[in-house]
Amino acid sequence: MDQHQHIKLAEESLAKQTTTLNLGPTHPATHGVFQNILEVDGERVLQTEPTIGYIHRAFEKISERRPYYQITPLTDRLNYCSAPINNIGWHLTVEKLLGIKTPKRVDYLRVIIMELARIADHLVCNSVIGVDTGALTGFTYVFQYREKIYEIFEEVCGSRLTTNIGRFGGFERNFTQAAWDKLDGFMQTFPKAFQEFETLLNRNRIFMERCMGAGPLTAEMALAYSVTGPNLRAAGVDYDVRVASPYSSYEDFDFKIPVGSTGDVYDRFMVRNMEIWESMGIIAQALEKLKDLDPSVYHADVPEFYLPDKKDVYSKMEALIYHFKIIMGETEILPGEVYHAVEGGNGEVGYYLISDGGRSPYRLHFRRPCFIYYQVYPEIIKGGLLSDAIVTLSSLNVIAGELDA
Amino acid sequence: MSLTNEHIRQRLTEKFGEALAFEEPHNMLTVTAPADHNLKVLQFLYDDEQLRFRFLTDLTGVHYPERSGEELGVVYHLHNLTDNVRLRLKVFVPVEKPDVFTATKLFPGANWMERETYDFFGINFVGHPDLRRILNADEMDYFPMRKEYTLEDPQRTDKDDEMFGR
């Protein structure tokens, strides 16, 4: 290995009298492990060379040896700010391959979980934009509501950050009364707190001056670079997977897709804020719809793919057989090829799965929105101030786990 | 939805004749093209006023070691955002000479996706502006997603899983 490999000055940087600045891989302002070697003239960014891959964990390779149900915990670790969306996206992909049809109640419960995850994801991103512009208060204030969302996840599946929530066909257990109570508590208290957060920043002159015009992304550029999610919508394109190709009964819900116009940091911030309100609306609608449905249904009736209850495994023969077959990877998985996408916190999270009928996928590829849109970062910070580069990075919401897979 | 898979298929056959093969797994039209046609097909799909596949959703590779002469595949997922139709395009190349034309001129976003595909499968994207490894270490001298690299050490003798799995 060449020991000088990391000391790489841009060509003729000495002659041009520019400065090479190494930002990352572990810099507090990057919010994740990735490196940018910036070429700056005073405070202006001339050129950026991003290096990624610091937490690459070879998930695609590992998936080729794991039974399907053991891949769910890998998807947790892609976008760990909204792990349930990844989990459910993976379950939906496999359900599409196997032709499993889920009951309406499962769909609505999934919608609630996914929208809570989206709120948590957007809360982190937006409050961190505040931190990077010098407003720590909002961050510490709304973070307790992310905590409340995690408590709901904890009630539903037992874990908080990397949730491994649900199974093929539904959830591992029904929502407990404690989960419903916590959800009600969240629905009642969060809007007021979030309103205060918005009052603190939305029309704050200092914040607006700081964010408007920083890191602008045009619609043409966003589409050319395959940007999806809030960053694309902030540029003015109303593409949302939930509407374009509805999954998990999103077509039953009435919600708006907020769009921006200039695609700068402020627009991205505002689009995420609006999406949090829309998500709250979706959850309220789902709660209303759930009232008419049988409260005992929480998974599809597919015993060959859905792990049976542990007490049935000990007392019933069929349950024991299915349990054994699922755990040993002996269930019949059809050969086939599917692509399924869900709207993640950062954009279109896609799963491209090729099955050859074996116990593990023949090939599984994750379309990670962060990985794809992060390549636009050097383009949009070019010519701007160094401090804008930092706030642009946090407004893009690049999650290292999703970036590197 | 105005644009149907049948119509896309018809347009493509009119233009490229018998060169393309079609499938439709799970309602997504899948076109397999000869390797040297990939850019022509992508360009046609992009330019054609009826087709308008102008959004590259995903680009990845796949390895089939038993298909001699076309071991490595490149898979494009395209999206027509106007009519909301998705399409999959595949090309296959031999593992000895894995050359595929780059799509970066048409879709700047293909840059990192092609770098990733090169990194893991060793597909050489001809004309790519910056074809380097992206996620793995620069010093690596093999392409880990190819099937000959098993996940577990094949020399290992202490583990017997003959009874499990298929």
Chai-1 contact restraints between the chains, C-beta under 6 A:
chainA,res_idxA,chainB,res_idxB,connection_type,confidence,min_distance_angstrom,max_distance_angstrom,comment,restraint_id
A,M1,B,E139,contact,1.0,0.0,6.0,A-B,restraint_1
A,G53,B,L135,contact,1.0,0.0,6.0,A-B,restraint_2
A,H56,B,L135,contact,1.0,0.0,6.0,A-B,restraint_3
A,R65,B,L151,contact,1.0,0.0,6.0,A-B,restraint_4
A,A224,B,P108,contact,1.0,0.0,6.0,A-B,restraint_5
A,Y225,B,P108,contact,1.0,0.0,6.0,A-B,restraint_6
A,Y225,B,G109,contact,1.0,0.0,6.0,A-B,restraint_7
A,S226,B,L56,contact,1.0,0.0,6.0,A-B,restraint_8
A,S226,B,G109,contact,1.0,0.0,6.0,A-B,restraint_9
A,Y239,B,L81,contact,1.0,0.0,6.0,A-B,restraint_10
A,A244,B,N84,contact,1.0,0.0,6.0,A-B,restraint_11
A,G329,B,G165,contact,1.0,0.0,6.0,A-B,restraint_12
A,G336,B,P25,contact,1.0,0.0,6.0,A-B,restraint_13
A,E337,B,P25,contact,1.0,0.0,6.0,A-B,restraint_14
A,V338,B,H26,contact,1.0,0.0,6.0,A-B,restraint_15
A,Y339,B,H77,contact,1.0,0.0,6.0,A-B,restraint_16
A,G350,B,D58,contact,1.0,0.0,6.0,A-B,restraint_17
A,G358,B,R166,contact,1.0,0.0,6.0,A-B,restraint_18
A,R359,B,G165,contact,1.0,0.0,6.0,A-B,restraint_19
A,R359,B,R166,contact,1.0,0.0,6.0,A-B,restraint_20
A,R363,B,V62,contact,1.0,0.0,6.0,A-B,restraint_21
A,H365,B,T60,contact,1.0,0.0,6.0,A-B,restraint_22
A,R367,B,D58,contact,1.0,0.0,6.0,A-B,restraint_23
A,I372,B,G109,contact,1.0,0.0,6.0,A-B,restraint_24
A,Q375,B,N111,contact,1.0,0.0,6.0,A-B,restraint_25
A,Q375,B,W112,contact,1.0,0.0,6.0,A-B,restraint_26
A,D404,B,L135,contact,1.0,0.0,6.0,A-B,restraint_27
